[in-house]
Amino acid sequence: MRAYLRLPSATALAAFVVGVFVAGAPASNARADDTVKRPGDHPAYAFEVEPHVLLGWDDVYAADGFGVGARFSIPIVDNGFVPSINNSVAIGFGLDLLHYDGCWFAGNCSANYIHIPVVMQWNFYVAQKWSVFGEPGLVIFHGFIDDCPVTVRNCPIGPRQTSVEPALYLGGRYHFNDKLSLTVRVGFPSISIGLSFFP
């Protein structure tokens, strides 16, 4: 009998990551910081590159997944949709590779998925070191799915292999400097943590 290592669920890990990220925020300094009230007071950059590790929810496949990926964002509106506050807008796209193990049929079958998210990224610069963002959009995915074992009769229909579905992410950054930040993203269909580089 195969023994499987039980990993924490994506929900539990998402709650942990958000808790750590929020706990690290310097609340007293943020209250005295009026960065958000100064339109345009944020670093200028040509594009953002964000390699990350991620966890996938079980909506596509009957288990949580894990993997690696990268996001690329290009600013399109420097002063955002609200001219009275410090915000900006970018178009983001990425490539994520997710592995799901021992899940969709009695723990016998696994899969690897490619996710291609395309989103609008709306950034809000709330303090000198902190920014938050929302990302509505779509994700295109394709799965390479293992067949049922040959000993299984009447194998059920497997998960969706290729499709498009809505995506929605909320995230935050801790800016070490104008060129580097820690970036956390929680949403659907995945959560991630990585480093953002701003050339």
C-alpha positions as CSV (number, residue, x, y, z in Angstrom):
1,M,0.0,0.0,0.0
2,R,1.3,3.4,-0.9
3,A,1.7,5.9,1.9
4,Y,1.0,9.5,1.2
5,L,2.4,12.5,3.0
6,R,-0.6,14.7,4.1
7,L,0.2,18.3,3.3
8,P,-1.6,21.2,4.9
9,S,-4.6,22.3,2.8
10,A,-4.3,25.4,0.6
11,T,-6.9,27.1,2.8
12,A,-4.8,26.6,5.9
13,L,-1.6,27.8,4.2
14,A,-3.4,30.8,2.7
15,A,-4.5,31.8,6.2
16,F,-1.0,31.4,7.6
17,V,0.7,33.4,4.8
18,V,-1.8,36.2,5.1
19,G,-1.5,36.2,8.9
20,V,2.3,36.4,8.7
21,F,2.2,39.1,6.1
22,V,-0.3,41.3,8.0
23,A,1.5,40.7,11.4
24,G,4.7,42.1,9.8
25,A,3.1,45.3,8.7
26,P,4.2,48.3,10.8
27,A,0.8,49.5,11.8
28,S,1.9,52.5,13.8
29,N,4.1,53.8,11.1
30,A,1.4,53.2,8.4
31,R,-1.1,55.3,10.4
32,A,1.3,58.3,10.3
33,D,2.3,57.8,6.6
34,D,0.2,59.8,4.1
35,T,1.7,58.1,1.0
36,V,-1.7,57.0,-0.2
37,K,-2.8,60.7,-0.3
38,R,0.0,61.7,-2.6
39,P,-0.9,60.8,-6.3
40,G,2.1,59.6,-8.3
41,D,4.4,59.2,-5.3
42,H,5.5,55.7,-6.2
43,P,8.5,54.2,-8.0
44,A,8.5,54.4,-11.8
45,Y,9.2,51.1,-13.5
46,A,9.0,49.7,-17.1
47,F,7.8,46.2,-16.0
48,E,7.6,43.9,-13.1
49,V,9.0,40.3,-13.0
50,E,7.8,38.1,-10.2
51,P,9.0,34.5,-9.8
52,H,7.0,32.7,-7.1
53,V,6.0,29.4,-5.5
54,L,2.3,28.6,-5.4
55,L,-0.6,26.4,-4.2
56,G,-3.6,25.5,-6.3
57,W,-7.1,25.1,-5.1
58,D,-9.0,21.9,-5.8
59,D,-11.6,23.3,-8.2
60,V,-10.0,21.9,-11.4
61,Y,-8.6,18.7,-9.8
62,A,-9.8,16.8,-6.8
63,A,-6.9,17.8,-4.5
64,D,-4.7,20.8,-3.7
65,G,-1.7,21.3,-6.0
66,F,1.7,22.9,-5.6
67,G,4.2,24.4,-8.1
68,V,6.2,27.3,-9.3
69,G,5.6,30.1,-11.8
70,A,6.2,33.7,-12.7
71,R,4.1,36.8,-13.3
72,F,5.0,39.7,-15.6
73,S,3.2,43.1,-15.3
74,I,3.4,46.2,-17.5
75,P,2.1,49.5,-16.2
76,I,-0.4,51.2,-18.4
77,V,-1.8,54.0,-16.2
78,D,0.7,55.7,-13.9
79,N,-1.8,57.7,-11.8
80,G,-4.6,55.1,-11.7
81,F,-8.3,55.4,-12.0
82,V,-8.7,57.6,-8.9
83,P,-6.7,60.8,-9.4
84,S,-7.0,61.9,-5.7
85,I,-5.0,58.9,-4.3
86,N,-1.7,57.1,-5.0
87,N,-2.7,54.3,-7.3
88,S,-1.6,52.8,-10.7
89,V,-2.8,50.2,-13.1
90,A,-0.9,47.4,-15.0
91,I,-1.7,44.5,-17.2
92,G,-0.4,41.2,-15.8
93,F,0.2,37.8,-17.4
94,G,2.0,34.8,-16.3
95,L,2.9,31.1,-16.5
96,D,2.3,28.7,-13.6
97,L,3.1,25.0,-13.4
98,L,1.1,23.0,-10.8
99,H,1.4,19.4,-9.8
100,Y,-1.5,17.4,-8.3
101,D,-0.6,14.0,-6.8
102,G,-2.7,11.0,-5.9
103,C,-6.0,12.6,-6.0
104,W,-8.7,12.3,-8.7
105,F,-9.5,8.6,-8.6
106,A,-9.0,6.8,-5.2
107,G,-5.6,8.3,-4.8
108,N,-4.2,6.5,-7.9
109,C,-4.0,9.2,-10.5
110,S,-2.1,12.5,-10.7
111,A,-1.7,15.4,-13.1
112,N,0.4,18.4,-14.1
113,Y,-1.4,21.6,-15.1
114,I,-0.2,24.8,-16.9
115,H,-2.0,28.0,-15.9
116,I,-1.8,31.2,-17.9
117,P,-3.4,34.1,-16.0
118,V,-4.2,37.4,-17.7
119,V,-5.3,40.1,-15.3
120,M,-5.7,43.8,-14.7
121,Q,-3.6,44.8,-11.7
122,W,-4.8,47.8,-9.7
123,N,-2.2,49.0,-7.2
124,F,-2.7,51.2,-4.2
125,Y,0.4,52.6,-2.5
126,V,-0.7,52.8,1.2
127,A,2.7,53.5,2.8
128,Q,6.3,54.1,1.9
129,K,7.1,50.3,2.2
130,W,3.7,48.8,1.6
131,S,1.3,48.5,-1.4
132,V,-1.8,46.4,-2.0
133,F,-3.5,45.3,-5.2
134,G,-6.5,43.6,-6.8
135,E,-6.4,41.5,-9.9
136,P,-9.5,40.5,-11.8
137,G,-9.1,38.5,-15.0
138,L,-9.1,35.1,-16.6
139,V,-6.9,32.0,-16.4
140,I,-6.4,29.6,-19.3
141,F,-5.4,26.1,-18.2
142,H,-4.3,22.8,-19.7
143,G,-3.7,19.5,-17.8
144,F,-1.6,16.5,-18.5
145,I,-3.6,13.8,-16.7
146,D,-2.6,10.3,-15.8
147,D,-5.0,7.5,-16.9
148,C,-6.7,5.2,-14.4
149,P,-4.7,2.1,-13.4
150,V,-5.2,-0.8,-15.8
151,T,-6.8,-2.8,-13.0
152,V,-9.7,-0.3,-12.7
153,R,-12.9,-1.1,-14.6
154,N,-15.4,1.5,-15.7
155,C,-13.0,4.3,-15.1
156,P,-14.9,7.6,-14.4
157,I,-14.5,10.7,-16.6
158,G,-11.4,12.6,-15.5
159,P,-11.1,16.3,-14.6
160,R,-11.3,19.1,-17.2
161,Q,-8.1,19.1,-19.3
162,T,-8.3,22.5,-21.1
163,S,-10.6,25.4,-20.4
164,V,-10.8,29.1,-19.4
165,E,-12.2,30.3,-16.0
166,P,-12.5,33.6,-14.1
167,A,-9.6,34.6,-11.9
168,L,-9.5,37.0,-8.9
169,Y,-6.6,37.8,-6.7
170,L,-5.9,40.1,-3.8
171,G,-2.3,40.8,-2.8
172,G,0.2,42.9,-1.0
173,R,3.9,43.9,-1.3
174,Y,6.5,44.8,1.2
175,H,9.0,47.0,-0.7
176,F,12.6,46.5,0.4
177,N,13.5,49.3,-2.0
178,D,12.4,50.8,-5.3
179,K,13.6,47.7,-7.2
180,L,12.7,44.7,-5.0
181,S,9.6,43.6,-3.0
182,L,8.2,40.6,-1.3
183,T,4.8,39.8,-2.9
184,V,2.0,37.7,-1.6
185,R,-1.1,36.9,-3.6
186,V,-4.2,35.1,-2.4
187,G,-7.1,34.3,-4.7
188,F,-8.6,32.0,-7.2
189,P,-7.4,29.6,-8.7
190,S,-4.2,29.8,-6.7
191,I,-2.2,31.5,-3.9
192,S,1.5,32.5,-4.2
193,I,4.5,34.1,-2.5
194,G,7.5,35.5,-4.4
195,L,9.9,38.3,-5.1
196,S,9.1,41.1,-7.5
197,F,11.8,42.8,-9.4
198,F,11.2,46.3,-11.0
199,P,13.9,47.1,-13.6
